[in-house]
Amino acid sequence: MLKDRLGFNLDKDFFTFNVPGINGEGLKMMWDAGAQKYGDTVEMIYILPHNLEYMVADGVLRQPNLMINQKGDRFMDEGMLGNTTFSGNAMFLQPGHYAYVIMDRAILQKYQENGPDIMDIVHPAAGSGDQEGRREWI
């Protein structure tokens, strides 16, 4: 259903939490009962593929650093990178549906030494590495 209705290939160009048993049956029941097929949308979020393996990098990439698309154009307010839905939808509108976060060695070192500028429940300060493990993700 994901491929047929939205053109995405699960775990190739579309990565999700893959909740077991979620396969569109609820939508099919609604349509069978007469609900209007209004148009398919997906609330995109910004994650790395296999982000549980790369949680530290994923958290660092949510910091307010310059973000550009494949053309080298800035396309959003980087202060919103912590909002995964806002940034995910903004990236989805870019060529190839991805973007690059630009930072230099000094910024990277600051995160390693002091933790991130923006912290949340998903990417707490410890996600950037504790005193013993700050450099593990380089």
N, C-alpha and C positions, 0 to 999 in steps of 0.2 A: 504494500500500500504506500509506503514511503517513496519507493522508486516510481510507482505508477502515477501518483498524484502530485509529488513535489520534485521528482527528478534526482533524489539523493540516493546514494548507496551506503547503507549502514556499515559503519566501521571502515569506510574508504574515504568518503568525502563528507560524512555526517557522523558525528560521534555523540552518543547520548548516554544517559545513565542506564539504559537498557533494563527497565523495570520488567521482570518476568511477567508474562501474561498480557502485556499491553500490545495489542496487535490490531487495533482499530475496530474491535467488535462493538464498542459503545457507539461510535459514529455510524456503523452499518445499521445498528438497531434503530437509531434516530431516523436515518434516511428511510428505512423500511416502514417506519411509522408515519412518514410524511414530512419530516423536517426538511427544510430547504438546504440544498448544497450551496452555501453562500460563497465559498472560496476557501482554499486551503492556505493556512499560514502556519508558521512555526516561530515560536519565541526563541530566537537564537541566543546563546550565551557564549562567552569567550572562555574556552578552555583549550589546553593542549591535548592532543590525542594521548591516551593512556596517562592522564594527568595525575592519577594516584602514584604513579612511578616517578613523576616529575613535579611533585607538589611544591618544592622549593622554587624551581624555575617558574612555575605557573604563578605563584604569589609575587615574585619579583616582576614579572611581566605585567602585573596589574598596577604598578607604581606609575605616577604621573610623569612619564618620560615621553619624548617625541615619538609619535606613531605616524608612519607613512604607508602609502599603498605601493603597488608595484611600479607606478609611474614616478614615485618619489614625492608625491603630493601629500601634504598634511590634510586630513579629512575629518578630524573631530577634536573636541576639547579633551585633551589628555587627562584633565582632572576627573573625567568621568570613567576612566579605565577600570576603576574598582567596581563600577556598576556593570556586571556581566551581561545583562540584557541590553543595555544601551550600547555598549561597545561591540557586543556580538552582532547586533542588528546593523550597526554602522559598518563593520567589517564585511558583513554579508553583501552589502551594496557595492563593495569594491571589486575591481577585476580579480578574478580567481578566488574571491571570497576569503582572503587572508591579508595580513598586513605585517609590518616589521616595527618593532620597538627599538629605538635608537638610544644607546647610552654608551658612555665611555668608561674606561677602566676606573676612573676616580669615583664615578657614581656606583659602579659595581662594588668597589672596595668599601664605600660608605655603607651599602646594604649589608655587606659581610660583617662589618665591624659594629654597626649600630642597629641593624634590623631595618625593615622597610619603613617608609614614610606613612603608608596607609596599612592598617591592620584590621582584620575582621575575624569573625568566628571561623571562617573557612581557611583563611591564611593568616594565622596569628604570628606574632613576632618570632616565635620558636620555629616557624616554617622557613625562616631564612637561615636557620642553623643556630645551634646554641654555642656557647663558648668553645666547646670541644669540637664541634662539627661545622663551623661556619664555612669552611672552604671545600666541603665535600662535593658541592654541586658544580664547581668550576670545571 
